């Protein structure tokens, strides 16, 4: 995929992209970070410098010549529905090789900046369910808009940048609802892949191996 593919369907995203070529790439969400009321700097930041005050999702660029990547850093209400004033639920961003094509990997990322596993697992908070729902909604939106093919396999990270890994044990299986029957399901990552063609991993890291291969965790 190329950025132009997104812009053709979502013209408001034309100024939302960040391109980077680096051995290590850091993705941070400053939405709830205290930036001395500097509103312009709030939101998703992608760069090659870690922030000692705010944790990141980290992508290691393992290719010897590196791989340039593009990130669509979603602003608030980035996915408008046809109904005026309505927007689809969204994750933080989508990342892909900058000079890529439809066969290359796509990585959707959602973050939650909690300091506590206990809080994240509370029933009234249920971050795992919320994160999965936001990722699934964004992927579905991209498919419905024809930005990606309906059968395109994508990758997705559910990240807790301020927590230490691993945290698979309390994120998987994930709660889902059968849209036909209304039954509540508990899905493994394999079942998520089968149902939604989303290769999902709760992690703060990924390893870029090539334009065709990315390893989560």
Beta strands, then each sheet from edge to edge (+ up, - down):
strand 1: 17-20
strand 2: 24-29
strand 3: 44-47
strand 4: 57-61
strand 5: 69-73
strand 6: 93-97
strand 7: 106-111
strand 8: 154-159
strand 9: 174-177
strand 10: 184-187
strand 11: 198-202
strand 12: 205-208
strand 13: 214-216
sheet 1: 1+ 5- 6+ 7- 8- 11-
sheet 2: 3+ 2- 4+ 12+ 13-
sheet 3: 9+ 10-
end
